[in-house]
């Protein structure tokens, strides 16, 4: 009467662990399948859209390419986010966009002020190229690399923060390696993108998985790199001055986040860093 059956308890615990392990394996497969599908699409999408008559390098072809990438991304998210199956919530797109914009504006002020006093305006601006590299690049890349890849690994598979951020940074950094003229500069580009990945991912987590925070941070940083002819603005690595302003911007973002959480009596989210 009222006695606890240890073997029964252990059995329930084991069953629960097996169920979670099964879910993790299934979700891992969804992510892997989506990435594999994206790689196939990356190889053939340009050719397919070219056959449809879309000009190479055009804005419409760029948009269509990423919309096609969203098919496996949203599909995998739909199954991983079960039972709610709320894709936008799972990716963080249901967050407060105005708050995300406000945070990004404040945090990129050091970059704006720094570039304003040290760099001339870019005289070769093109609206189509600007939309592609500033607006849509930030939106599409954050949805795929932050909301989906990092978000699914960290939020649903419960992988440690650094490892969950490292995996998308390897992919994101690899598509920017062409910006390096040699091995050393390519490694610098990768290091810069990895630091950026950690930064955007941390902001994403600490602002309650509001994807609009890293989206607008990414967008405004791209915009400033586009508006000003600053040293190293053709590479993700940037020049000395731009990196100093970037570090000040990151420090301001961290300070603002800590201040906001303290003001609203919110503790920093506790999570695993490495495992």
PASEBA-1860 file (N, C-alpha, C; in nm, 3 decimals):
! residues 275
1> XXXXXXXX> 0.084/-0.120/0.000/0.000/0.000/0.000/0.087/0.124/0.000 ~ 0.076/0.202/-0.106/0.152/0.326/-0.117/0.300/0.302/-0.139 ~ 0.339/0.175/-0.165/0.481/0.147/-0.185/0.521/0.183/-0.327 ~ 0.645/0.234/-0.341/0.697/0.274/-0.471/0.773/0.159/-0.534 ~ 0.734/0.119/-0.648/0.801/0.012/-0.721/0.918/0.071/-0.799 ~ 1.041/0.046/-0.750/1.159/0.107/-0.811/1.177/0.062/-0.955 ~ 1.158/-0.066/-0.980/1.178/-0.117/-1.116/1.077/-0.055/-1.212 ~ 0.953/-0.034/-1.158/0.850/0.028/-1.242/0.888/0.173/-1.273
9> XXXXXXXX> 0.941/0.243/-1.169/0.982/0.382/-1.188/1.095/0.393/-1.287 ~ 1.192/0.301/-1.273/1.304/0.302/-1.365/1.259/0.269/-1.506 ~ 1.158/0.181/-1.515/1.106/0.146/-1.646/1.040/0.264/-1.714 ~ 0.962/0.341/-1.634/0.897/0.459/-1.690/1.000/0.562/-1.735 ~ 1.106/0.578/-1.650/1.210/0.674/-1.684/1.281/0.631/-1.812 ~ 1.311/0.501/-1.820/1.379/0.449/-1.938/1.293/0.466/-2.062 ~ 1.162/0.443/-2.045/1.070/0.458/-2.157/1.066/0.603/-2.203 ~ 1.066/0.695/-2.103/1.064/0.837/-2.137/1.190/0.878/-2.211
17> XXXXXXXX> 1.306/0.825/-2.164/1.432/0.856/-2.229/1.435/0.800/-2.370 ~ 1.381/0.677/-2.386/1.377/0.617/-2.519/1.291/0.699/-2.613 ~ 1.177/0.748/-2.561/1.087/0.829/-2.643/1.155/0.957/-2.688 ~ 1.225/1.025/-2.592/1.295/1.148/-2.625/1.408/1.121/-2.724 ~ 1.478/1.008/-2.704/1.586/0.971/-2.795/1.532/0.946/-2.935 ~ 1.415/0.882/-2.941/1.351/0.855/-3.070/1.312/0.985/-3.140 ~ 1.258/1.079/-3.061/1.222/1.209/-3.117/1.345/1.283/-3.169 ~ 1.452/1.280/-3.089/1.575/1.348/-3.128/1.630/1.292/-3.258
25> XXXXXXXX> 1.629/1.158/-3.268/1.678/1.094/-3.389/1.592/1.132/-3.509 ~ 1.460/1.137/-3.487/1.369/1.172/-3.596/1.389/1.317/-3.639 ~ 1.403/1.408/-3.542/1.423/1.549/-3.575/1.557/1.571/-3.644 ~ 1.659/1.496/-3.599/1.790/1.507/-3.663/1.780/1.467/-3.809 ~ 1.703/1.363/-3.836/1.685/1.318/-3.973/1.612/1.425/-4.055 ~ 1.512/1.489/-4.000/1.441/1.595/-4.071/1.537/1.708/-4.110 ~ 1.622/1.749/-4.014/1.717/1.857/-4.041/1.817/1.814/-4.148 ~ 1.870/1.693/-4.134/1.966/1.642/-4.231/1.903/1.634/-4.370
33> XXXXXXXX> 1.781/1.583/-4.378/1.712/1.571/-4.506/1.689/1.708/-4.569 ~ 1.650/1.806/-4.486/1.627/1.942/-4.536/1.757/2.002/-4.590 ~ 1.868/1.983/-4.518/1.996/2.035/-4.563/2.041/1.967/-4.692 ~ 2.022/1.836/-4.699/2.058/1.761/-4.819/1.977/1.810/-4.938 ~ 1.847/1.833/-4.915/1.759/1.883/-5.019/1.805/2.022/-5.064 ~ 1.845/2.107/-4.968/1.892/2.242/-5.001/2.020/2.236/-5.084 ~ 2.109/2.141/-5.053/2.232/2.128/-5.130/2.203/2.088/-5.274 ~ 2.106/1.998/-5.291/2.065/1.958/-5.426/2.005/2.078/-5.500
41> XXXXXXXX> 1.920/2.152/-5.428/1.859/2.270/-5.488/1.965/2.374/-5.524 ~ 2.067/2.388/-5.437/2.174/2.486/-5.462/2.246/2.454/-5.593 ~ 2.261/2.327/-5.620/2.333/2.285/-5.740/2.251/2.307/-5.867 ~ 2.119/2.287/-5.858/2.038/2.286/-5.979/1.941/2.403/-5.994 ~ 1.912/2.476/-5.885/1.812/2.581/-5.892/1.848/2.689/-5.994 ~ 1.976/2.731/-5.995/2.018/2.833/-6.090/1.991/2.793/-6.233 ~ 2.018/2.667/-6.264/1.995/2.617/-6.399/1.846/2.612/-6.430 ~ 1.765/2.565/-6.334/1.621/2.557/-6.356/1.561/2.695/-6.382
49> XXXXXXXX> 1.597/2.790/-6.296/1.541/2.925/-6.310/1.593/2.992/-6.437 ~ 1.719/2.960/-6.474/1.773/3.014/-6.599/1.697/2.962/-6.719 ~ 1.658/2.834/-6.713/1.580/2.775/-6.823/1.443/2.841/-6.836 ~ 1.395/2.899/-6.725/1.266/2.968/-6.728/1.279/3.111/-6.780 ~ 1.402/3.152/-6.807/1.425/3.284/-6.864/1.457/3.392/-6.764 ~ 1.481/3.356/-6.638/1.516/3.457/-6.537/1.663/3.493/-6.551 ~ 1.695/3.622/-6.565/1.834/3.665/-6.587/1.925/3.630/-6.470 ~ 2.047/3.591/-6.501/2.145/3.559/-6.398/2.177/3.683/-6.315
57> XXXXXXXX> 2.175/3.667/-6.182/2.207/3.777/-6.093/2.093/3.874/-6.069 ~ 1.976/3.848/-6.128/1.863/3.940/-6.112/1.798/3.924/-5.975 ~ 1.729/4.029/-5.931/1.662/4.026/-5.801/1.555/3.918/-5.796 ~ 1.477/3.906/-5.902/1.367/3.810/-5.904/1.420/3.667/-5.898 ~ 1.534/3.641/-5.964/1.593/3.508/-5.958/1.646/3.479/-5.818 ~ 1.702/3.580/-5.754/1.754/3.567/-5.617/1.641/3.533/-5.521 ~ 1.529/3.605/-5.533/1.414/3.581/-5.445/1.357/3.441/-5.469 ~ 1.341/3.405/-5.595/1.286/3.273/-5.628/1.375/3.160/-5.575
65> XXXXXXXX> 1.506/3.181/-5.581/1.599/3.080/-5.531/1.577/3.052/-5.383 ~ 1.565/3.158/-5.303/1.546/3.139/-5.160/1.406/3.087/-5.128 ~ 1.308/3.128/-5.205/1.173/3.076/-5.183/1.170/2.925/-5.206 ~ 1.248/2.878/-5.301/1.258/2.735/-5.325/1.328/2.666/-5.207 ~ 1.432/2.732/-5.151/1.499/2.677/-5.033/1.405/2.665/-4.914 ~ 1.304/2.751/-4.910/1.210/2.749/-4.798/1.123/2.623/-4.799 ~ 1.111/2.556/-4.911/1.027/2.436/-4.919/1.077/2.329/-4.821 ~ 1.203/2.284/-4.830/1.250/2.185/-4.731/1.263/2.244/-4.591
73> XXXXXXXX> 1.298/2.374/-4.583/1.314/2.437/-4.451/1.183/2.439/-4.375 ~ 1.078/2.489/-4.438/0.947/2.495/-4.373/0.889/2.356/-4.353 ~ 0.916/2.266/-4.449/0.865/2.130/-4.437/0.921/2.060/-4.314 ~ 1.053/2.069/-4.295/1.115/2.007/-4.178/1.068/2.073/-4.049 ~ 1.056/2.205/-4.051/1.008/2.278/-3.932/0.867/2.235/-3.895 ~ 0.784/2.212/-3.993/0.645/2.171/-3.969/0.640/2.042/-3.888 ~ 0.724/1.946/-3.923/0.723/1.818/-3.852/0.794/1.826/-3.717 ~ 0.903/1.904/-3.711/0.977/1.915/-3.585/0.895/1.990/-3.481
81> XXXXXXXX> 0.816/2.089/-3.524/0.738/2.172/-3.431/0.611/2.105/-3.384 ~ 0.589/1.978/-3.419/0.471/1.906/-3.372/0.469/1.906/-3.219 ~ 0.351/1.907/-3.154/0.219/1.893/-3.216/0.155/2.024/-3.261 ~ 0.215/2.139/-3.227/0.152/2.266/-3.263/0.159/2.291/-3.413 ~ 0.269/2.247/-3.476/0.291/2.265/-3.619/0.281/2.411/-3.661 ~ 0.319/2.501/-3.569/0.319/2.644/-3.598/0.457/2.683/-3.649 ~ 0.471/2.688/-3.780/0.602/2.712/-3.841/0.658/2.847/-3.802 ~ 0.574/2.951/-3.807/0.622/3.087/-3.778/0.668/3.100/-3.633
89> XXXXXXXX> 0.595/3.037/-3.541/0.634/3.041/-3.400/0.763/2.963/-3.378 ~ 0.775/2.848/-3.442/0.895/2.765/-3.425/1.020/2.835/-3.477 ~ 1.004/2.917/-3.581/1.119/2.989/-3.637/1.144/3.122/-3.568 ~ 1.045/3.170/-3.492/1.059/3.299/-3.424/1.004/3.416/-3.503 ~ 0.933/3.387/-3.611/0.878/3.494/-3.696/0.751/3.555/-3.638 ~ 0.700/3.497/-3.530/0.581/3.554/-3.466/0.619/3.658/-3.361 ~ 0.747/3.688/-3.347/0.793/3.785/-3.249/0.754/3.927/-3.287 ~ 0.778/4.020/-3.195/0.744/4.161/-3.216/0.847/4.224/-3.309
97> XXXXXXXX> 0.806/4.251/-3.433/0.898/4.306/-3.533/0.943/4.447/-3.497 ~ 0.853/4.529/-3.442/0.889/4.666/-3.405/0.993/4.667/-3.293 ~ 0.978/4.576/-3.197/1.079/4.565/-3.091/1.213/4.524/-3.151 ~ 1.209/4.429/-3.243/1.332/4.386/-3.308/1.401/4.500/-3.381 ~ 1.322/4.583/-3.450/1.377/4.698/-3.522/1.437/4.799/-3.425 ~ 1.365/4.826/-3.315/1.413/4.924/-3.216/1.545/4.879/-3.155 ~ 1.554/4.751/-3.118/1.677/4.697/-3.061/1.792/4.711/-3.160 ~ 1.765/4.677/-3.286/1.869/4.682/-3.388/1.917/4.824/-3.415
105> XXXXXXXX> 1.824/4.920/-3.418/1.861/5.060/-3.442/1.956/5.110/-3.333 ~ 1.921/5.083/-3.208/2.005/5.127/-3.095/2.142/5.060/-3.101 ~ 2.143/4.930/-3.127/2.268/4.854/-3.121/2.363/4.883/-3.237 ~ 2.311/4.932/-3.349/2.398/4.962/-3.463/2.435/5.110/-3.471 ~ 2.394/5.189/-3.372/2.430/5.331/-3.370/2.582/5.353/-3.372 ~ 2.661/5.276/-3.296/2.807/5.295/-3.304/2.862/5.277/-3.444 ~ 2.808/5.181/-3.519/2.852/5.160/-3.656/2.816/5.280/-3.742 ~ 2.694/5.330/-3.728/2.648/5.444/-3.808/2.733/5.568/-3.779
113> XXXXXXXX> 2.750/5.600/-3.652/2.828/5.718/-3.614/2.973/5.703/-3.657 ~ 3.029/5.585/-3.637/3.168/5.561/-3.675/3.190/5.576/-3.824 ~ 3.103/5.514/-3.905/3.115/5.524/-4.050/3.090/5.666/-4.099 ~ 2.998/5.736/-4.032/2.963/5.872/-4.072/3.084/5.965/-4.065 ~ 3.170/5.942/-3.967/3.285/6.031/-3.948/3.414/5.978/-4.011 ~ 3.415/5.853/-4.053/3.540/5.797/-4.105/3.534/5.751/-4.250 ~ 3.414/5.739/-4.305/3.402/5.681/-4.440/3.311/5.765/-4.529 ~ 3.346/5.778/-4.657/3.259/5.849/-4.751/3.141/5.762/-4.791
121> XXXXXXXX> 3.039/5.826/-4.844/2.924/5.751/-4.893/2.960/5.674/-5.019 ~ 2.898/5.561/-5.036/2.917/5.480/-5.156/2.850/5.550/-5.275 ~ 2.925/5.580/-5.378/2.871/5.651/-5.494/2.824/5.557/-5.604 ~ 2.835/5.428/-5.581/2.796/5.331/-5.684/2.680/5.244/-5.636 ~ 2.582/5.307/-5.574/2.468/5.232/-5.522/2.368/5.199/-5.632 ~ 2.312/5.080/-5.622/2.212/5.033/-5.717/2.097/4.973/-5.637 ~ 1.975/5.021/-5.662/1.862/4.982/-5.577/1.836/4.832/-5.581 ~ 1.850/4.770/-5.699/1.823/4.626/-5.709/1.928/4.546/-5.633
129> XXXXXXXX> 2.054/4.584/-5.651/2.162/4.516/-5.580/2.149/4.539/-5.429 ~ 2.108/4.661/-5.393/2.090/4.694/-5.252/1.981/4.610/-5.187 ~ 1.868/4.596/-5.254/1.760/4.513/-5.201/1.806/4.369/-5.182 ~ 1.880/4.321/-5.279/1.924/4.181/-5.277/2.024/4.156/-5.164 ~ 2.123/4.243/-5.150/2.230/4.219/-5.054/2.201/4.273/-4.914 ~ 2.107/4.367/-4.904/2.078/4.427/-4.774/1.952/4.366/-4.712 ~ 1.841/4.378/-4.781/1.712/4.338/-4.724/1.689/4.187/-4.731 ~ 1.688/4.135/-4.854/1.652/3.995/-4.870/1.761/3.900/-4.819
137> XXXXXXXX> 1.887/3.939/-4.832/1.994/3.853/-4.779/1.980/3.835/-4.629 ~ 1.955/3.945/-4.558/1.939/3.937/-4.412/1.818/3.853/-4.374 ~ 1.705/3.877/-4.440/1.582/3.804/-4.407/1.596/3.655/-4.436 ~ 1.639/3.622/-4.557/1.646/3.482/-4.596/1.752/3.406/-4.517 ~ 1.869/3.468/-4.498/1.976/3.399/-4.426/1.942/3.377/-4.279 ~ 1.875/3.473/-4.217/1.838/3.456/-4.077/1.730/3.350/-4.060 ~ 1.636/3.344/-4.152/1.532/3.241/-4.144/1.594/3.102/-4.153 ~ 1.684/3.083/-4.250/1.741/2.951/-4.274/1.848/2.915/-4.171
145> XXXXXXXX> 1.943/3.006/-4.148/2.057/2.973/-4.061/2.027/2.992/-3.913 ~ 1.949/3.094/-3.879/1.921/3.122/-3.737/1.792/3.055/-3.692 ~ 1.681/3.089/-3.759/1.553/3.036/-3.716/1.543/2.886/-3.732 ~ 1.586/2.836/-3.849/1.572/2.693/-3.874/1.689/2.613/-3.819 ~ 1.808/2.633/-3.875/1.918/2.544/-3.841/1.960/2.557/-3.695 ~ 1.993/2.678/-3.650/2.029/2.696/-3.510/1.910/2.669/-3.419 ~ 1.794/2.724/-3.455/1.675/2.712/-3.371/1.632/2.569/-3.350 ~ 1.631/2.489/-3.456/1.590/2.350/-3.441/1.691/2.271/-3.358
153> XXXXXXXX> 1.820/2.296/-3.382/1.923/2.225/-3.306/1.919/2.262/-3.158 ~ 1.903/2.391/-3.130/1.911/2.439/-2.992/1.780/2.423/-2.917 ~ 1.670/2.461/-2.978/1.541/2.461/-2.908/1.479/2.323/-2.899 ~ 1.493/2.244/-3.004/1.421/2.117/-3.009/1.511/1.996/-2.985 ~ 1.633/1.997/-3.041/1.723/1.886/-3.016/1.803/1.905/-2.887 ~ 1.793/2.025/-2.826/1.859/2.056/-2.699/2.011/2.042/-2.706 ~ 2.067/2.073/-2.821/2.212/2.071/-2.837/2.270/2.196/-2.771 ~ 2.390/2.187/-2.712/2.453/2.301/-2.647/2.465/2.421/-2.739
161> XXXXXXXX> 2.465/2.539/-2.680/2.461/2.664/-2.757/2.576/2.675/-2.857 ~ 2.699/2.653/-2.813/2.815/2.672/-2.900/2.811/2.575/-3.017 ~ 2.782/2.448/-2.991/2.776/2.348/-3.098/2.661/2.379/-3.193 ~ 2.546/2.418/-3.139/2.431/2.452/-3.223/2.460/2.572/-3.311 ~ 2.542/2.665/-3.260/2.579/2.783/-3.339/2.692/2.751/-3.436 ~ 2.779/2.655/-3.399/2.893/2.620/-3.483/2.849/2.557/-3.614 ~ 2.749/2.470/-3.608/2.706/2.398/-3.729/2.657/2.494/-3.837 ~ 2.564/2.587/-3.809/2.524/2.681/-3.915/2.636/2.776/-3.954
169> XXXXXXXX> 2.726/2.807/-3.860/2.836/2.899/-3.893/2.932/2.834/-3.992 ~ 2.950/2.702/-3.984/3.033/2.632/-4.081/2.975/2.645/-4.221 ~ 2.843/2.629/-4.230/2.777/2.642/-4.360/2.777/2.787/-4.407 ~ 2.743/2.878/-4.315/2.736/3.020/-4.349/2.874/3.074/-4.385 ~ 2.975/3.033/-4.307/3.110/3.078/-4.335/3.162/3.024/-4.468 ~ 3.124/2.901/-4.501/3.173/2.840/-4.625/3.122/2.913/-4.748 ~ 3.001/2.971/-4.742/2.950/3.042/-4.859/3.008/3.183/-4.869 ~ 3.087/3.223/-4.768/3.153/3.354/-4.773/3.305/3.340/-4.793
177> XXXXXXXX> 3.355/3.217/-4.805/3.499/3.198/-4.818/3.554/3.260/-4.946 ~ 3.469/3.274/-5.048/3.514/3.333/-5.174/3.562/3.477/-5.155 ~ 3.523/3.540/-5.044/3.563/3.678/-5.018/3.709/3.688/-4.974 ~ 3.771/3.576/-4.944/3.912/3.576/-4.905/4.001/3.551/-5.026 ~ 4.106/3.632/-5.041/4.195/3.619/-5.156/4.292/3.502/-5.140 ~ 4.319/3.463/-5.016/4.410/3.352/-4.989/4.361/3.278/-4.864 ~ 4.439/3.178/-4.821/4.396/3.096/-4.708/4.380/3.178/-4.581 ~ 4.476/3.267/-4.554/4.471/3.347/-4.431/4.349/3.437/-4.430
185> XXXXXXXX> 4.326/3.508/-4.540/4.211/3.599/-4.546/4.080/3.522/-4.542 ~ 4.079/3.401/-4.602/3.959/3.318/-4.598/3.928/3.274/-4.455 ~ 4.034/3.241/-4.379/4.015/3.203/-4.239/3.967/3.321/-4.156 ~ 4.015/3.441/-4.189/3.969/3.562/-4.119/3.821/3.585/-4.147 ~ 3.781/3.565/-4.273/3.640/3.579/-4.310/3.556/3.479/-4.231 ~ 3.604/3.354/-4.222/3.529/3.253/-4.148/3.519/3.289/-4.001 ~ 3.629/3.338/-3.942/3.628/3.377/-3.801/3.527/3.489/-3.776 ~ 3.523/3.585/-3.869/3.429/3.697/-3.855/3.285/3.649/-3.862
193> XXXXXXXX> 3.257/3.558/-3.956/3.120/3.507/-3.969/3.082/3.420/-3.849 ~ 3.180/3.348/-3.792/3.151/3.265/-3.675/3.118/3.351/-3.554 ~ 3.195/3.458/-3.533/3.165/3.551/-3.423/3.028/3.613/-3.444 ~ 2.999/3.650/-3.569/2.867/3.706/-3.600/2.756/3.607/-3.571 ~ 2.782/3.478/-3.602/2.683/3.374/-3.576/2.656/3.360/-3.427 ~ 2.762/3.359/-3.345/2.744/3.351/-3.200/2.666/3.472/-3.149 ~ 2.699/3.588/-3.201/2.634/3.713/-3.159/2.485/3.712/-3.193 ~ 2.453/3.685/-3.319/2.313/3.684/-3.361/2.234/3.575/-3.289
201> XXXXXXXX> 2.298/3.459/-3.269/2.229/3.349/-3.202/2.200/3.383/-3.056 ~ 2.296/3.446/-2.988/2.276/3.484/-2.848/2.164/3.587/-2.836 ~ 2.163/3.685/-2.926/2.057/3.786/-2.924/1.921/3.721/-2.951 ~ 1.919/3.626/-3.042/1.796/3.553/-3.076/1.741/3.481/-2.953 ~ 1.828/3.414/-2.880/1.786/3.340/-2.761/1.741/3.434/-2.650 ~ 1.824/3.535/-2.619/1.797/3.621/-2.503/1.679/3.716/-2.525 ~ 1.640/3.739/-2.649/1.520/3.818/-2.675/1.402/3.726/-2.705 ~ 1.401/3.614/-2.632/1.289/3.519/-2.634/1.260/3.465/-2.774
209> XXXXXXXX> 1.365/3.430/-2.845/1.353/3.369/-2.977/1.270/3.456/-3.072 ~ 1.291/3.586/-3.061/1.230/3.681/-3.155/1.326/3.695/-3.273 ~ 1.295/3.629/-3.384/1.387/3.627/-3.498/1.407/3.765/-3.559 ~ 1.313/3.856/-3.533/1.325/3.990/-3.592/1.441/4.068/-3.532 ~ 1.487/4.031/-3.414/1.604/4.098/-3.356/1.728/4.072/-3.442 ~ 1.768/3.945/-3.465/1.884/3.923/-3.553/1.859/3.962/-3.698 ~ 1.734/3.952/-3.745/1.705/3.993/-3.883/1.738/4.140/-3.903 ~ 1.688/4.226/-3.814/1.712/4.369/-3.830/1.856/4.407/-3.796
217> XXXXXXXX> 1.919/4.338/-3.702/2.061/4.361/-3.677/2.142/4.331/-3.803 ~ 2.115/4.217/-3.863/2.183/4.175/-3.986/2.154/4.274/-4.098 ~ 2.028/4.313/-4.111/1.986/4.404/-4.218/2.054/4.540/-4.206 ~ 2.053/4.598/-4.086/2.110/4.731/-4.068/2.262/4.729/-4.082 ~ 2.326/4.622/-4.039/2.471/4.611/-4.058/2.503/4.600/-4.207 ~ 2.426/4.521/-4.280/2.443/4.513/-4.425/2.421/4.649/-4.490 ~ 2.319/4.721/-4.442/2.286/4.852/-4.499/2.401/4.950/-4.481 ~ 2.460/4.953/-4.362/2.570/5.045/-4.336/2.693/5.007/-4.418
225> XXXXXXXX> 2.717/4.878/-4.435/2.828/4.833/-4.519/2.804/4.874/-4.664 ~ 2.678/4.883/-4.703/2.643/4.919/-4.840/2.645/5.070/-4.862 ~ 2.598/5.147/-4.764/2.587/5.293/-4.779/2.723/5.362/-4.774 ~ 2.815/5.306/-4.696/2.944/5.371/-4.677/3.057/5.290/-4.742 ~ 3.146/5.362/-4.809/3.262/5.298/-4.873/3.373/5.283/-4.770 ~ 3.346/5.206/-4.668/3.443/5.186/-4.561/3.546/5.082/-4.599 ~ 3.658/5.084/-4.532/3.765/4.988/-4.560/3.716/4.846/-4.535 ~ 3.736/4.761/-4.635/3.701/4.620/-4.620/3.553/4.590/-4.630
233> XXXXXXXX> 3.474/4.682/-4.689/3.329/4.659/-4.694/3.288/4.557/-4.800 ~ 3.384/4.508/-4.878/3.354/4.404/-4.976/3.370/4.264/-4.918 ~ 3.410/4.257/-4.792/3.434/4.129/-4.727/3.366/4.125/-4.592 ~ 3.322/4.007/-4.551/3.260/3.992/-4.419/3.359/4.021/-4.307 ~ 3.490/4.006/-4.337/3.592/4.031/-4.235/3.602/4.178/-4.199 ~ 3.585/4.267/-4.299/3.593/4.410/-4.275/3.735/4.457/-4.248 ~ 3.750/4.590/-4.230/3.880/4.648/-4.199/3.894/4.674/-4.050 ~ 4.006/4.735/-4.011/4.033/4.758/-3.870/3.929/4.849/-3.807
241> XXXXXXXX> 3.903/4.964/-3.871/3.808/5.061/-3.816/3.668/5.001/-3.805 ~ 3.624/4.933/-3.912/3.490/4.876/-3.912/3.475/4.769/-3.804 ~ 3.581/4.693/-3.779/3.574/4.590/-3.675/3.572/4.650/-3.535 ~ 3.640/4.762/-3.517/3.634/4.831/-3.388/3.491/4.878/-3.361 ~ 3.429/4.940/-3.463/3.291/4.986/-3.448/3.196/4.868/-3.429 ~ 3.227/4.757/-3.495/3.143/4.638/-3.483/3.150/4.581/-3.341 ~ 3.269/4.577/-3.283/3.285/4.528/-3.146/3.215/4.618/-3.046 ~ 3.222/4.750/-3.069/3.150/4.843/-2.981/3.000/4.819/-2.991
249> XXXXXXXX> 2.953/4.794/-3.113/2.811/4.766/-3.135/2.768/4.639/-3.063 ~ 2.851/4.535/-3.068/2.820/4.409/-3.000/2.817/4.431/-2.849 ~ 2.915/4.506/-2.798/2.920/4.535/-2.654/2.795/4.611/-2.610 ~ 2.751/4.706/-2.692/2.629/4.782/-2.662/2.508/4.690/-2.662 ~ 2.502/4.598/-2.758/2.389/4.505/-2.767/2.381/4.415/-2.644 ~ 2.496/4.365/-2.599/2.499/4.281/-2.479/2.456/4.360/-2.357 ~ 2.507/4.483/-2.345/2.472/4.570/-2.232/2.323/4.601/-2.232 ~ 2.270/4.635/-2.349/2.127/4.665/-2.360/2.042/4.545/-2.322
257> XXXXXXXX> 2.082/4.427/-2.367/2.007/4.305/-2.336/2.007/4.277/-2.186 ~ 2.123/4.289/-2.123/2.133/4.267/-1.979/2.051/4.370/-1.902 ~ 2.057/4.496/-1.946/1.980/4.603/-1.880/1.830/4.579/-1.893 ~ 1.787/4.540/-2.013/1.644/4.517/-2.038/1.591/4.404/-1.952 ~ 1.669/4.298/-1.942/1.625/4.183/-1.862/1.620/4.218/-1.714 ~ 1.718/4.295/-1.667/1.719/4.336/-1.527/1.602/4.428/-1.497 ~ 1.573/4.521/-1.588/1.463/4.615/-1.568/1.330/4.543/-1.559 ~ 1.315/4.437/-1.637/1.189/4.362/-1.638/1.196/4.239/-1.549
265> XXXXXXXX> 1.294/4.238/-1.458/1.310/4.129/-1.361/1.316/3.992/-1.428 ~ 1.390/3.987/-1.538/1.406/3.862/-1.611/1.549/3.813/-1.598 ~ 1.564/3.687/-1.565/1.696/3.627/-1.559/1.739/3.586/-1.699 ~ 1.870/3.581/-1.720/1.920/3.529/-1.846/1.877/3.384/-1.859 ~ 1.844/3.345/-1.980/1.797/3.209/-2.004/1.909/3.110/-1.973 ~ 1.880/3.013/-1.889/1.979/2.911/-1.853/1.979/2.802/-1.959 ~ 2.095/2.776/-2.013/2.104/2.671/-2.114/2.245/2.615/-2.118 ~ 2.256/2.499/-2.181/2.386/2.434/-2.195/2.468/2.507/-2.300
273> XXX> 2.596/2.520/-2.275/2.683/2.589/-2.369/2.754/2.494/-2.465 ~ 2.794/2.377/-2.416/2.882/2.294/-2.499/2.830/2.152/-2.524 ~ 2.728/2.107/-2.455/2.687/1.967/-2.473/2.537/1.958/-2.497
END
